[in-house]
Amino acid sequence: MKKSVMVVSCSAAALLFVTPAMAGGGTGVISNVTVNSGGGNNVAFMTLTPVSGQPACATTGRFAISLTANGGQAALALILTAHSQGKQVIVVGTGACDVWGDSETLNYIIAP
């Protein structure tokens, strides 16, 4: 128990040093996962509650993950595993909506 509390505390403290300026993020349970492969777009979306600090372009409150970018499929696997187990995750965005116009691009996700 002490080890897991220490890992969560260290992970949360690390966010203070590596969070991009004006990026959204939060710690919580993933409430929704969607995959869009239509029209040549291979994008996954996830919703986390609560989330704060997202840029103005992120009008949906979602994070977008390109499944064709390096690490995108690995991030989706982690997201699906955490979601199916109801585990808390720490999510940080890039501060931009360059994967999908109304969703902040995922920078990284931690499943402590």
VMD Tcl script that draws the C-alpha trace (Angstrom):
set ca {
  {0.00 0.00 0.00}
  {2.79 2.44 0.91}
  {4.56 1.70 -2.36}
  {1.48 2.51 -4.50}
  {0.89 5.75 -2.56}
  {4.53 6.66 -3.13}
  {4.30 5.94 -6.88}
  {1.15 8.05 -7.25}
  {2.70 10.88 -5.22}
  {5.90 10.82 -7.26}
  {3.97 10.67 -10.52}
  {1.81 13.61 -9.53}
  {4.87 15.60 -8.43}
  {6.56 14.85 -11.76}
  {3.67 16.51 -13.57}
  {4.64 19.81 -12.00}
  {7.96 19.70 -13.82}
  {7.03 18.25 -17.22}
  {3.54 19.57 -17.98}
  {3.57 21.68 -21.14}
  {2.41 25.28 -20.72}
  {-1.32 25.72 -21.31}
  {-1.94 21.98 -21.62}
  {-4.89 20.14 -20.19}
  {-4.58 17.28 -17.80}
  {-6.06 15.46 -14.90}
  {-6.13 12.41 -12.70}
  {-9.18 10.22 -12.73}
  {-11.00 7.29 -14.27}
  {-11.48 7.18 -18.04}
  {-15.18 7.61 -18.74}
  {-15.29 7.07 -22.51}
  {-13.12 5.61 -25.30}
  {-14.00 5.99 -28.99}
  {-12.09 4.92 -32.12}
  {-12.69 6.59 -35.49}
  {-11.23 4.80 -38.48}
  {-13.56 6.26 -41.11}
  {-12.34 8.39 -43.99}
  {-8.72 7.38 -43.49}
  {-8.61 8.86 -39.99}
  {-7.17 6.45 -37.46}
  {-7.83 8.33 -34.25}
  {-8.84 7.26 -30.75}
  {-10.51 9.59 -28.28}
  {-10.71 9.35 -24.52}
  {-12.57 11.35 -21.93}
  {-11.30 11.75 -18.38}
  {-13.13 13.42 -15.54}
  {-12.08 15.77 -14.09}
  {-9.79 17.55 -16.54}
  {-8.58 21.12 -16.38}
  {-6.48 23.59 -18.33}
  {-7.37 22.40 -21.82}
  {-6.78 24.86 -24.66}
  {-9.72 26.76 -26.20}
  {-9.71 24.45 -29.24}
  {-10.62 21.43 -27.06}
  {-14.35 22.15 -27.03}
  {-15.31 18.49 -26.45}
  {-13.13 17.92 -23.38}
  {-11.65 14.84 -25.07}
  {-8.06 13.84 -25.71}
  {-7.18 12.58 -29.22}
  {-4.57 9.94 -30.02}
  {-3.27 9.36 -33.55}
  {-3.12 5.62 -34.10}
  {-0.64 6.08 -36.95}
  {1.86 8.08 -34.86}
  {4.65 6.43 -32.88}
  {3.26 5.23 -29.60}
  {-0.40 5.82 -30.49}
  {-1.36 2.16 -30.49}
  {0.57 1.54 -27.27}
  {-1.23 4.48 -25.64}
  {-4.58 3.07 -26.80}
  {-3.72 -0.34 -25.32}
  {-2.92 1.30 -21.97}
  {-6.12 3.38 -22.14}
  {-8.30 0.35 -22.90}
  {-6.71 -1.69 -20.12}
  {-7.12 1.07 -17.53}
  {-10.69 1.75 -18.69}
  {-11.72 -1.91 -18.55}
  {-10.30 -2.24 -15.02}
  {-11.68 1.08 -13.78}
  {-8.20 2.25 -12.77}
  {-7.18 5.86 -12.25}
  {-4.79 7.38 -14.75}
  {-2.82 10.59 -15.02}
  {-3.24 12.29 -18.40}
  {-1.46 15.31 -19.87}
  {-2.16 16.89 -23.23}
  {0.09 18.81 -25.61}
  {-1.87 22.06 -25.44}
  {-2.78 21.75 -29.14}
  {-5.58 20.14 -31.16}
  {-3.48 18.96 -34.10}
  {-4.74 15.35 -34.30}
  {-8.44 16.31 -34.25}
  {-9.66 19.91 -34.37}
  {-11.93 19.86 -31.29}
  {-9.92 17.51 -29.04}
  {-6.59 18.10 -27.28}
  {-3.77 15.87 -28.51}
  {-2.59 13.41 -25.85}
  {0.99 14.00 -24.75}
  {1.26 11.11 -22.28}
  {-0.71 8.89 -19.95}
  {0.45 7.21 -16.73}
  {-1.35 4.29 -15.11}
  {0.18 4.14 -11.62}
}
mol new
graphics top color blue
foreach p $ca { graphics top sphere $p radius 0.5 }
foreach p [lrange $ca 0 end-1] q [lrange $ca 1 end] { graphics top cylinder $p $q radius 0.2 }
display resetview
